[in-house]
């Protein structure tokens, strides 16, 4: 179940059902749900998720906004090239494949600085 309402009685009823084994995702208040939703940056098949384990969804959202600027749309093409490379290496041993993939991403760097309010 996905709960996106602020009705306390409804939340209590659905939370009781979740305790009996039904899946409940409360997207507005992690106290009522069994799962938390991370803030996700998506660029093609690349997904970068940020979560504060429900402590501060606003911080997760803000970090996601900042991270979006670090991941240009062109990264999706890079991910697709890596996927093609990985598929082409299927005949190699797992250790050889892993080494080739590590070399393919060795030049990837993230530059930046995190600034927090006092």
C-alpha positions, 0 to 999 in steps of 0.5 A: 500500500502507498499512503500519501494522506495526512489523515491520522485515523487512516494512518493508524488503521493502515499502520496496523495492517502493515504490522500484520504483514502488509507492505505500507509506504507512507511517503509523507511521514516515515513513522507510519511506514515500513519503507523510506523513499530516498531522493534520487537523481536519475540520468538514464540508467544511472541512479544516485540515491540520498537518504537520511533514514527519515530524519530530514527528508528536506535535506535529502531533497536539497542534496538531490538538487545539488547532485543533479548539477553534478551529473550532466545528461551526457553521463547516461551515454557514458553508462550505456558505453560501460554497459556495452563494454561489460557485455562484450567482456562476458567471456572473460573471467570475473576477475579479468572483467572486473579489472577491465571495468575498473580501468574504464571508470578510473578517470571518473572524478567528482569535484566539489565541496559540501557547505553546511549552515552554522 
